[in-house]
Amino acid sequence: MAQAPITLGISFKMYFGYAQTLEWCHRIATLLAHHPAVVDGRVSLFVLPSFPALAPVLDCFANTPVGVGGQNLYQAPPGAYTGEVSGAMLAEMGCRYVEIGHAERRRLFAEDDAVVATKTRIALAQGLIPVLCIGEADRGEPRNAIDECRHQVDSALALATPAQRSQPLVVAYEPHWAIGASEPASLAHIAAVCQGLRDHLSTHPSARVIYGGSAGPDLLTRLAGKVDGLFLGRFAHDPAAFEAIVNEASLLASNGSAARNESSASD
Ligand SMILES: O=C[C@H](O)COP(=O)(O)O
């Protein structure tokens, strides 16, 4: 029975400059592109740099299992949208992932559920794997967060065709209040909401539910089996920290305790 991969992704947001982005990526390519768990697919990695660095980052990870993607795409086919980037161009360049619906896009750029749904449909149509960011705005009980997050997932997939709904999908559960904070949400909160999302996505067996929001070394180990991976930010800016988290994932995968089996991904 195949073990579903533990998925680890990082977005640099707008923190890194061009040279720093390439330095991080070359370091990770050196450290991890030949890591056994990465090579054999037990640990799946993706990196989301700023747009100007996409081409060299794609080159850096060419012929490695590390996936690369955009942090955004525009909610329309290619056309007269000055300053924007199409899903078609991301796919043409060789991106495998695209981030959609991050809390910062919602808060700073007024992206709403309708925009997120359109972007998700376009991403899937282009064969990109959406890194669909969802999460409750305010700290509260897990049951309320589950309701809010389930609504966001349903809304995001509302325009996708049945066939597109069976395509790979990464659901990044990021409570807004844990992003950019000093520490992640509690283990109990993360576990409860991610389980609620797994249950909700039972008809979408290729969906992976990962956690983001001040995630760093040790969190994956403490969450063993409760999430399908992590969506990392600041606490993986140090390549050594990212490497440590990949090693944690590798160990968990070896113990068979971190990710669901492919055939029971909806359990
Ligand atoms: O894109 C990444 C997430 O928003 C988490 O960021 P953070 O770990 O810096 O809070």
The ligand as an SDF file (V2000), in Angstrom:
LIG
                    3D

 10  9  0  0  0  0  0  0  0  0999 V2000
    3.2340   31.4140    3.4950 O   0  0  0  0  0  0  0  0  0  0  0  0
    3.5090   31.0260    4.6040 C   0  0  0  0  0  0  0  0  0  0  0  0
    2.6470   31.2170    5.7450 C   0  0  0  0  0  0  0  0  0  0  0  0
    1.8110   32.3230    5.6240 O   0  0  0  0  0  0  0  0  0  0  0  0
    3.3350   31.1540    7.0650 C   0  0  0  0  0  0  0  0  0  0  0  0
    4.1790   32.2250    7.2540 O   0  0  0  0  0  0  0  0  0  0  0  0
    4.9770   32.3380    8.6550 P   0  0  0  0  0  0  0  0  0  0  0  0
    5.4750   30.9550    8.9650 O   0  0  0  0  0  0  0  0  0  0  0  0
    6.0680   33.2870    8.3880 O   0  0  0  0  0  0  0  0  0  0  0  0
    3.9850   32.7720    9.6830 O   0  0  0  0  0  0  0  0  0  0  0  0
  1  2  2  0
  2  3  1  0
  3  4  1  0
  3  5  1  0
  5  6  1  0
  6  7  1  0
  7  8  2  0
  7  9  1  0
  7 10  1  0
M  END
$$$$
